[in-house]
Amino acid sequence: MKKLTSKFKWIKTVPGIIGLGATGLGLLIGITQMSLYIKQTSEANDIIRAALFAGDKFYSLGLYDQAINNFEKALAQDPKSINAYTRLIQAYRARLESKSDDCGGYEYDIALNAQCKACFYEAEADSGMQMIYKLQALKPSLVNDRELIYEEALLSKRSGRHGITLRLLAEAHKLFPDDLRIKAELGLLQVCKAKKQPIKLEGLQLLEQVVQADSTSLKYRLYYARSLKRANLPTQAIHHYYFIAIKATGMENWIREDLRTMAISQMRSIIMYTGRKNRGIFSEELSMPLPKKLEILEYLFNHRDTTQSITYNASVPHNLHFYYAQVAQASGHSKKAEALVKSMITQTKKQHWNKLQPWLKLYMETQDSLSQMSDFTLEVQSLIIDG
């Protein structure tokens, strides 16, 4: 019996062997699972990094749809990715701004054009704002984050809900009173959209502070110039539009070219409107030194080459031609005035003569103050009489 027991004694060690094997197998499975997890995590991180990198590239090229697709891919891999969220929010807003440009307006102006309903995209703006709220819920410390508040205000602006945008910007300004971007957006909206005059004046003051703090920014100058025009301060508005046009001239960037074109258009519009309203270029509303007035008018004619003499330009309205002639005459540059009027008379067809007559009469009013009329002035007078 003892021999039999000793024969099968090894059986007692089997559970230990099995337990040891199970432990080893468990350890092996654990190591395998960990390796797989590390591999999957590494692959996921690689996908996130690649998606964010591609999204950034597309964003820098202005290809916002592709950028959004890549940022969404990164977010799908990691639903808690702060980087993916913030990039998505910026891309949503940038895409909205690019769509607004398609309406024929300029990036910084178009969202205030109440007539252009197609420029507003409430649903898309809401999508971007929902991203902000999800991110803030994910990380509550971002509720008062400066960049997210600014992005929320810009998205709201693009939705066309200016009342909500005013409230958002006013709250942001209280939190960050020195932020020039927030100040500029708030100031522009206050001037253009607020109903109460004190708030409009407050907006104008904010924009003045912004321009003083950053005198090189053409965007802030544009905001201020537009607000001055809205506030019926034409001379000041022309001054800042002229600054924009000069600084943007010769730049290769298409945005600069767009700015220059807009500034020139606005200056012409202000001068023509104020001149018609006050019957002439010498109204108090357009009070500025004659040399400066002449310089600006010359620029409106020959902004591409200011060295050329001023002659008839079919792309420039008739009244600006005669305003220039009047200012040139009053500044002691009678030859410049005569050369322009002469070129107009020469190049105006007979069927359009009736459009020219009123401006010739206006030009002659300037000559009446002269003690002695030139031969050309007498010639113009006879043309008016002959009609």
Residue, then its C-alpha position, 0 to 999 in steps of 0.5 A: m500500500k505504501k508502495l502504491t501511495s508513493k507511486f502516485k505521490w506526484i499527483k498531489t503536485v498537479p494542482g500546484i503545477i496547474g495553478l502556476g501554469a494558469t498564473g503564467l497564462g494569465l500573465l501572458i494574456g495580460i501582457t498581450q492585452m497591454s501590448l495590444y492596448i499600447k499598440q492601439t493607443s499608439e495608433a490612435n495617437d498617430i491618427i489624432r496627430a496626423a488628423l490635426f496636422a492635416g487639418d492645420k494645413f488645410y486651415s492655413l490654405g483656407l480649405y475649411d471643409q477639409a480642415i473640419n473633416n480632419f479635426e472631426k476625425a481627431l475628435a472621433q478618436d479622442p472625444k475629450s481632445i481639447n486641441a480637436y475641439t478648439r481647432l474645430i471651433q476656429a474652423y467653423r468660424a473661419r468657414l462662416e466668414s469665407k461664406s460671408d465674403d461670397c456675398g460680395g462684401y468684405e470679411y470685416d464688414i459684411a456681417l453688419n449688412a442687414q440687407c444681405k440675409a444670405c450672409f448669415y448662417e444661423a445653423e452653422a453658427d449654432s453648430g460652432m457655438q455648440m462645440i464651445y458649450k461641449l468643450q466648456a462642459l468637458k472642462p468647466s475651467l474654460v467657461n471664462d476662457r478669453e479665446l472661447i468667449y471671443e470665438e463665441a461672439l464672432l460666431s454669433k455675429r455671423s449668425g446675424r443675431h446682433g443683440i445677442t452678440l452685443r451682450l456677449l461682447a459687453e460681458a467679454h469686455k468686462l472680463f477682459p477690458d484691455d483686449l483690443r479685439i473684443k473692444a473693436e468688435l464691441g465698438l463697431l456693433q455699438v455704433c452700427k446696431a445699438k439703438k441708443q445714442p449714448i451707446k453709439l458714442e461709447g462704441l465710437q470712443l472704444l474704437e478710438q482707443v483701439v486705433q490709438a493703441d494699435s495704429t498699424s492695424l488696417k482692420y481696426r482702422l476700417y472699423y473706426a472709419r466705418s463708424l465715423k461715417r455712420a456717426n456723420l463725421p465725413t472728414q474724419a472718416i475720409h482721413h482714416y479711409y485714406f490711411i487704409a488705402i495708402k498702407a494697403t497700396g502695392m501689397e501683393n496680398w489680395i486682402r490688402e488689395d480688397l481693403r484698398t479698393m473698399a477704402i477708395s470706394q468709401m472715400r468717393s461715396i462720402i465726398m459725393y454724398t456730402g458734396r450733393k447734400n451741401r452743394g459743393i466740395f467746400s462745405e463745412e462737413l468736408s473741412m480740411p486744409l486745401p492741400k490735403k483735400l487736393e492730395i486726396l482727390e488726386y489719389l482718387f483719380n490716379h491711385r495706381d500712379t500719382t505721378q500722372s496728370i489728372t485728366y478725364n477718367a470715365s470710371v470716376p463720376h463727373n462731380l468728382h472731376f469738378y470737385y477736383a477742378q474747384v479745389a485745384q483752382a482754389s489752391g492756386h493750381s489753375k493749370k491743373a483745373e483747366a487741363l481736367v475741365k478741358s479734357m472733359i469737354t473734349q471727351t464728352k459726347k454731344q448726347h451726354w452734354n446735358k449731364l456735363q452742363p450743371w457741373l460746368k456751371l458749378y465750376m464757373e461759380t468758383q471762377d466768379s470770385l476771381s478778379q480776372m478770368s482766363d481765356f479758357t474760363l471765358e470759353v467755358q462760359s460761352l459754352i454754357i451760354d450756347g448750351 
